[in-house]
Amino acid sequence: MNPNTWITNLINSSNYLFLKDIVYLGIAGGGLWVANQGLSTWKKQIKGHVEYDTARRLYRAVLKLRDAVGYVRNPAIFPSESEEAQRKYFEESVGTTNAVYRMRWEKMVEALSDLQAEQLEGEILWGKDVVEKIKPLRTCVTRLNLAVSDHLRPVDKRIRGHKEIFEIIYELRTDKEIDDFSKEIDASIDIIGDFLRNKYDFPS
């Protein structure tokens, strides 16, 4: 049979419309499948971006808290810092050392507030795991708070001895030596960093 005749007969047959509908449905169905696959991929990409951005912001908050801890633990109190603290708390008549540590702790409060906000975002994504990973760092901050508070009391009112207080409130970091409390802080930060890196190949 001539091919042209065969095509003409097919078009004029009663099956043509049926076959045409099947072809159109197949094309439409294929288009929907491609669209759904594209939408699914887009959603995964968006979710991945949101989670990575949350991880980045959380780790930045952790590092900000680390810096605040270092600021509070600086053993040197320079005259300019003393003068600024005395001006800031002049009306409250607090001692110089008390004023300096109070001013330093304000950075800690700000850093803790940022960490809490990012931790809540992280908890939405990763559940209680992230809370547990941050807990050791929070424990270090609590110990520092208690030690500073003890240091600012009169000597006869202190709960801890000089050595125990100074080992916590004074940071020692050199090329050859690092104090034990700093090691604990670094280890607590590594716990969080490892948790995030395992999930998102986060930079060291």
C-alpha positions in Angstrom: 0.0 0.0 0.0 1.2 3.5 -0.8 2.3 5.2 2.4 0.4 8.3 1.6 -2.8 6.2 1.1 -2.2 4.5 4.5 -1.9 7.9 6.3 -5.0 9.2 4.5 -7.0 6.1 5.5 -5.8 6.5 9.1 -6.8 10.1 9.3 -10.3 9.3 7.9 -10.8 6.4 10.2 -12.9 6.4 13.3 -9.9 5.5 15.4 -7.9 8.6 14.5 -9.6 10.9 17.0 -9.1 8.3 19.7 -5.5 7.8 18.9 -5.0 11.6 18.7 -6.4 12.0 22.1 -4.1 9.4 23.5 -1.1 11.1 22.0 -2.2 14.5 23.4 -2.8 13.0 26.8 0.6 11.4 26.7 2.3 14.7 25.8 0.3 16.5 28.5 1.1 13.9 31.1 4.8 14.0 30.2 4.8 17.7 30.5 3.2 17.5 34.0 5.7 14.9 35.1 8.6 17.2 33.9 7.0 20.2 35.7 6.5 18.2 38.9 10.1 17.0 38.8 11.3 20.5 38.3 9.2 21.8 41.2 10.5 19.0 43.4 14.1 19.8 42.5 13.4 23.5 43.2 11.9 22.8 46.6 14.9 20.6 47.5 17.2 23.4 46.4 15.3 26.0 48.4 15.3 23.7 51.5 19.0 23.0 51.1 19.7 26.7 50.8 17.6 27.6 53.9 19.2 24.9 56.0 22.7 25.8 55.0 22.1 29.5 55.6 20.7 28.6 59.1 23.8 26.5 59.8 26.0 29.4 58.7 24.2 31.9 60.9 24.2 29.6 63.9 27.9 29.0 63.6 28.5 32.7 63.3 26.5 33.3 66.5 28.7 30.6 68.2 31.9 32.4 67.1 30.5 35.7 68.3 29.9 34.1 71.7 33.4 32.7 71.7 34.8 36.2 71.1 32.6 37.7 73.8 34.0 35.0 76.2 37.5 36.0 75.2 36.7 39.7 75.8 35.3 39.0 79.3 38.4 36.9 80.1 41.0 39.4 79.0 43.2 39.7 82.1 44.3 43.2 81.2 42.2 46.2 82.1 43.5 49.3 80.3 42.9 52.8 81.6 40.7 53.8 78.6 38.4 50.8 79.4 38.3 51.8 83.1 37.4 55.3 82.2 34.7 54.3 79.8 33.1 51.9 82.3 33.2 54.5 85.1 31.5 57.1 82.9 28.9 54.5 81.8 28.0 53.5 85.4 28.8 56.8 87.1 25.3 57.3 88.6 25.3 53.7 90.0 28.5 54.3 92.0 30.0 50.9 91.4 33.7 50.1 91.7 36.0 50.3 88.8 36.5 46.6 88.4 32.8 45.9 88.8 32.0 48.5 86.2 34.5 47.0 83.7 33.2 43.5 84.0 29.6 44.7 83.9 30.4 46.6 80.6 32.2 43.5 79.2 29.3 41.2 80.1 27.0 43.3 78.0 28.7 41.9 74.9 28.1 38.4 76.3 24.4 39.2 76.8 24.2 40.4 73.1 26.0 37.3 71.9 23.8 35.0 73.9 20.7 36.7 72.6 21.9 36.1 69.0 22.8 32.5 69.7 19.3 31.8 71.3 17.6 33.2 68.2 19.7 31.1 65.8 19.3 28.0 68.0 15.6 28.2 67.8 15.8 28.3 64.0 18.1 25.3 64.1 15.8 23.4 66.5 13.0 23.8 63.9 15.2 22.1 61.3 17.2 19.6 63.4 15.2 19.0 66.6 16.8 18.6 70.0 20.1 17.4 68.6 21.3 21.0 68.0 20.3 22.0 71.6 22.4 19.1 73.0 25.4 20.2 70.9 25.2 23.8 72.2 24.7 22.8 75.8 28.5 22.4 76.7 29.2 25.9 75.4 26.4 27.3 77.5 27.7 25.4 80.5 31.1 27.1 80.0 29.4 30.5 79.9 27.5 29.8 83.1 30.7 28.8 84.9 32.3 32.0 83.7 29.4 34.0 85.0 29.6 32.4 88.4 33.4 32.9 88.6 33.2 36.6 87.6 30.4 37.1 90.2 32.5 35.5 92.8 35.6 37.6 91.9 33.6 40.8 92.4 32.5 39.9 95.9 34.6 40.9 98.9 37.3 38.4 99.5 35.7 37.0 102.7 32.4 36.4 100.9 33.8 34.4 98.0 32.8 30.8 97.5 35.8 29.8 95.5 39.5 30.2 96.1 41.7 32.7 94.2 43.3 30.0 92.0 39.9 28.5 90.9 38.5 31.9 90.1 41.5 33.1 88.2 41.8 29.9 86.1 38.3 30.6 84.8 38.1 34.4 84.5 41.6 35.0 83.0 42.4 33.7 79.6 45.9 32.4 78.8 46.7 31.8 75.1 50.2 31.7 73.7 52.0 29.8 71.1 53.2 27.3 73.7 50.5 27.3 76.3 46.7 27.5 76.7 44.7 27.3 79.9 42.4 24.4 80.7 39.2 26.5 80.6 40.0 27.8 77.1 40.5 24.2 76.0 37.0 23.4 77.3 35.6 26.3 75.4 37.4 25.3 72.2 36.2 21.7 72.5 32.6 22.9 73.0 32.8 25.0 69.9 34.2 22.0 68.0 31.2 19.9 69.0 28.9 22.4 67.3 31.2 22.8 64.3 31.5 19.1 63.7 27.7 18.7 63.9 27.2 21.3 61.2 30.0 20.1 59.0 28.7 16.5 59.1 25.4 17.8 57.8 26.4 20.4 55.2 30.1 20.0 54.5 30.5 23.2 56.5 34.0 24.9 56.4 36.4 24.3 59.2 
